[in-house]
């Protein structure tokens, strides 16, 4: 299975969770680690986080959906985790700030 990192907003994450699918258009914007090392996965995660920040129209939270699937659209069951800022961030903030890790069953609480 391929692990990919999909940039998202709160609105897109909510829609994907409700629909049970990650659309092919979102998967096309995903980042894949260059290798199976922790450093490679972290680089892909942070690239997706930067892309998520670019989707914001001001202060907000970056979201990255981690998907293990070779198919598009991906089923929500293929989501293995969600990474997100723990609070709204300033758009001019350092983009290298780490994201929190959330299990898929935490997504409804994460979006509140």
Backbone torsions as a table, in degrees:
resi	resn	phi	psi	omega
1	UNK	NA	145.8	177.2
2	UNK	-94.3	129.7	175.9
3	UNK	-98.0	123.6	179.3
4	UNK	-126.3	158.6	-175.3
5	UNK	-119.2	113.5	-171.5
6	UNK	-105.9	118.4	176.3
7	UNK	-67.6	143.9	-177.6
8	UNK	-148.6	166.7	169.5
9	UNK	-113.5	172.3	176.5
10	UNK	-60.1	-41.1	-178.5
11	UNK	-65.8	-44.8	-179.6
12	UNK	-68.2	-39.8	177.9
13	UNK	-60.7	-43.5	178.9
14	UNK	-61.8	-42.7	-179.8
15	UNK	-66.5	-43.4	-179.9
16	UNK	-63.4	-41.5	179.8
17	UNK	-64.2	-44.5	-179.6
18	UNK	-66.4	-39.7	-178.9
19	UNK	-77.4	-23.8	-177.1
20	UNK	79.1	13.9	-177.9
21	UNK	-140.4	146.7	168.3
22	UNK	-103.0	117.0	-173.9
23	UNK	-68.3	155.7	-180.0
24	UNK	-57.9	-35.4	-179.6
25	UNK	-63.3	-37.6	177.3
26	UNK	-70.7	-40.6	179.9
27	UNK	-64.1	-29.1	178.5
28	UNK	-67.2	-21.3	179.7
29	UNK	-94.9	4.4	-175.1
30	UNK	-75.2	161.6	177.3
31	UNK	-114.1	139.0	177.8
32	UNK	-114.9	139.6	177.7
33	UNK	-64.3	141.6	179.8
34	UNK	-69.6	-18.2	179.7
35	UNK	-157.8	-178.4	-176.8
36	UNK	-91.1	13.1	-179.7
37	UNK	-81.0	160.4	176.2
38	UNK	-61.6	-36.7	-179.8
39	UNK	-64.9	-41.3	178.5
40	UNK	-64.8	-42.3	178.6
41	UNK	-66.8	-39.1	178.7
42	UNK	-64.6	-40.6	179.0
43	UNK	-61.9	-43.0	178.3
44	UNK	-65.4	-41.8	178.0
45	UNK	-59.3	-47.7	-177.0
46	UNK	-71.6	-30.7	174.1
47	UNK	-64.5	-42.2	177.1
48	UNK	-66.3	-36.2	177.5
49	UNK	-64.1	-41.6	176.7
50	UNK	-62.1	-42.0	178.2
51	UNK	-64.9	-36.5	176.9
52	UNK	-64.8	-41.2	178.1
53	UNK	-60.8	-36.4	178.8
54	UNK	-66.0	-21.8	179.4
55	UNK	-80.8	-14.2	-177.8
56	UNK	-79.7	144.4	177.5
57	UNK	-99.5	17.7	-177.2
58	UNK	159.1	-154.0	177.6
59	UNK	-59.2	146.3	-179.9
60	UNK	171.4	-170.9	-178.0
61	UNK	-112.0	140.9	172.3
62	UNK	-84.8	140.1	175.6
63	UNK	-128.3	139.0	175.0
64	UNK	-132.2	123.2	179.6
65	UNK	-99.0	125.5	-179.7
66	UNK	-97.0	120.4	-173.5
67	UNK	-122.8	136.5	172.0
68	UNK	-115.3	97.0	-178.9
69	UNK	-162.7	149.4	174.8
70	UNK	-106.2	7.3	-174.0
71	UNK	-119.5	148.9	175.6
72	UNK	-128.0	132.0	-2.4
73	UNK	-70.6	159.4	179.2
74	UNK	-94.1	140.3	176.4
75	UNK	-74.0	146.3	179.0
76	UNK	-56.7	-29.0	178.5
77	UNK	-63.2	-18.0	177.5
78	UNK	-83.2	-6.5	177.6
79	UNK	-77.8	127.2	-178.1
80	UNK	-103.2	-20.1	178.9
81	UNK	-172.3	165.9	172.2
82	UNK	-129.7	134.0	174.3
83	UNK	-107.7	140.7	-178.4
84	UNK	-155.4	154.7	169.3
85	UNK	-63.5	146.3	-179.3
86	UNK	-79.6	-13.4	177.0
87	UNK	-153.8	165.7	175.1
88	UNK	-56.1	145.4	-179.4
89	UNK	-121.2	154.4	174.9
90	UNK	-71.7	134.5	-179.1
91	UNK	-59.4	-22.8	-179.9
92	UNK	-92.8	4.9	-178.1
93	UNK	-69.7	161.2	177.8
94	UNK	-59.0	123.3	-177.0
95	UNK	-76.2	-6.6	-178.9
96	UNK	-90.9	4.9	178.2
97	UNK	-63.8	133.5	-178.1
98	UNK	-66.2	153.9	177.1
99	UNK	-101.7	153.8	173.8
100	UNK	-78.9	154.9	178.5
101	UNK	-102.6	134.4	-179.9
102	UNK	-133.4	135.6	175.5
103	UNK	-71.5	156.8	-176.7
104	UNK	-60.4	-33.0	179.7
105	UNK	-72.2	-9.9	177.8
106	UNK	-89.7	-5.7	-174.9
107	UNK	-57.9	-45.7	179.1
108	UNK	-57.3	-41.5	178.1
109	UNK	-69.4	-36.4	179.4
110	UNK	-61.8	-34.4	-177.2
111	UNK	-84.3	-5.9	179.8
112	UNK	-81.0	NA	NA
